[in-house]
Amino acid sequence: MTEYLIYFNQQWVGDHSEEWFRGRGPLAMAVINEMKDAGVYVFAGGLEEEPEKAFSADATSGTLMITDGPYVETKEFLGGFTVVEAPDDEAAKVWAGKIAEACGWPQEVRRFKPQPKAQR
């Protein structure tokens, strides 16, 4: 089985009423429960929408620097994600489609690289 990241950028959500968003919650939870029942669910969560609440860690200079805010200024930022363990790309596409329909906005899917084998 391969792990897949299904995610969206906050800017893909669009403007909707509070009532519209409240109606999406039960739909999204139904998909999460379906994933759990199918044994593919690993993790899912939405992120705080305020990028200024982020902080960054950077050690590329040789010295660790922890700073407030996002690492780079950007117009798009991650809004939320789901990790599933699926047998193939087709199965991951099905789950991404269910999430997109439940949430009401696009989702992007990326495969995780295989984990290296542990040395004994």
C-alpha positions as CSV (number, residue, x, y, z in Angstrom):
1,M,0.0,0.0,0.0
2,T,1.1,3.5,-0.8
3,E,0.5,6.6,1.3
4,Y,-1.1,9.6,-0.6
5,L,-1.4,13.2,0.5
6,I,-4.8,14.7,-0.5
7,Y,-4.7,18.5,0.1
8,F,-6.0,21.9,-0.8
9,N,-4.8,25.5,-0.7
10,Q,-7.0,27.8,1.3
11,Q,-7.4,30.0,-1.7
12,W,-9.2,27.2,-3.6
13,V,-12.1,27.3,-1.0
14,G,-13.8,30.4,-2.3
15,D,-16.3,32.7,-0.6
16,H,-19.3,31.0,0.9
17,S,-21.8,31.7,3.7
18,E,-21.4,30.3,7.2
19,E,-24.5,28.2,6.6
20,W,-22.9,26.7,3.5
21,F,-19.7,25.7,5.5
22,R,-21.8,24.2,8.3
23,G,-23.5,22.0,5.7
24,R,-20.2,20.7,4.4
25,G,-19.0,19.5,7.8
26,P,-21.3,16.4,8.1
27,L,-20.4,15.5,4.4
28,A,-16.7,15.7,5.1
29,M,-17.1,13.7,8.3
30,A,-19.0,11.0,6.4
31,V,-16.1,10.6,4.0
32,I,-13.6,10.4,6.9
33,N,-15.8,7.7,8.5
34,E,-16.0,5.9,5.2
35,M,-12.2,6.0,5.0
36,K,-11.8,4.6,8.5
37,D,-14.3,1.8,7.7
38,A,-12.3,1.0,4.6
39,G,-9.0,0.9,6.5
40,V,-7.3,3.6,4.3
41,Y,-7.5,6.5,6.8
42,V,-4.2,7.7,8.2
43,F,-4.8,11.3,9.3
44,A,-6.8,14.4,8.3
45,G,-7.0,17.9,9.5
46,G,-7.6,21.5,8.6
47,L,-5.0,24.2,9.4
48,E,-5.5,27.6,11.0
49,E,-6.3,30.1,8.3
50,E,-4.1,32.9,9.5
51,P,-0.6,32.4,8.0
52,E,0.9,34.9,10.5
53,K,0.2,32.3,13.2
54,A,2.7,30.0,11.6
55,F,6.4,29.8,12.6
56,S,9.4,28.5,10.7
57,A,12.5,26.6,11.4
58,D,15.5,27.0,9.1
59,A,19.0,25.5,9.6
60,T,20.3,26.0,6.0
61,S,22.8,28.6,7.2
62,G,24.3,26.1,9.6
63,T,22.6,27.9,12.6
64,L,19.0,27.1,13.5
65,M,16.8,30.1,13.1
66,I,13.2,30.0,14.5
67,T,11.1,32.9,13.1
68,D,7.5,33.9,13.4
69,G,5.3,33.7,10.3
70,P,5.6,31.6,7.2
71,Y,9.0,30.7,5.7
72,V,8.2,32.7,2.5
73,E,5.6,35.3,1.6
74,T,3.1,33.6,-0.7
75,K,-0.4,34.2,-2.0
76,E,-1.3,30.5,-1.5
77,F,-1.0,28.4,1.6
78,L,-2.0,25.0,2.7
79,G,-5.6,24.9,4.1
80,G,-5.9,21.2,5.1
81,F,-5.0,17.7,4.2
82,T,-5.7,14.0,4.4
83,V,-3.3,11.1,4.3
84,V,-4.7,7.8,3.0
85,E,-3.0,4.5,2.5
86,A,-4.4,3.2,-0.8
87,P,-3.4,0.2,-3.1
88,D,-2.9,2.4,-6.2
89,D,-3.4,5.8,-7.9
90,E,-7.0,4.9,-9.0
91,A,-8.1,4.2,-5.4
92,A,-6.4,7.5,-4.3
93,K,-8.3,9.3,-7.0
94,V,-11.6,7.9,-5.7
95,W,-10.9,9.2,-2.2
96,A,-9.8,12.6,-3.5
97,G,-13.0,12.8,-5.5
98,K,-15.1,12.0,-2.5
99,I,-13.3,14.6,-0.4
100,A,-13.7,17.2,-3.2
101,E,-17.4,16.6,-3.5
102,A,-17.9,16.7,0.3
103,C,-15.8,19.8,0.8
104,G,-17.0,21.6,-2.3
105,W,-13.5,22.7,-3.5
106,P,-10.6,21.1,-5.5
107,Q,-8.1,18.7,-4.0
108,E,-4.7,17.8,-5.2
109,V,-3.1,14.3,-4.7
110,R,0.5,13.4,-4.3
111,R,2.2,10.1,-3.6
112,F,4.6,9.9,-0.7
113,K,8.0,8.5,-1.6
114,P,8.6,5.0,-0.3
115,Q,10.1,4.8,3.2
116,P,13.7,3.5,3.3
117,K,14.0,0.1,4.9
118,A,15.3,0.2,8.5
119,Q,18.8,-1.0,9.0
120,R,19.3,-3.7,11.6
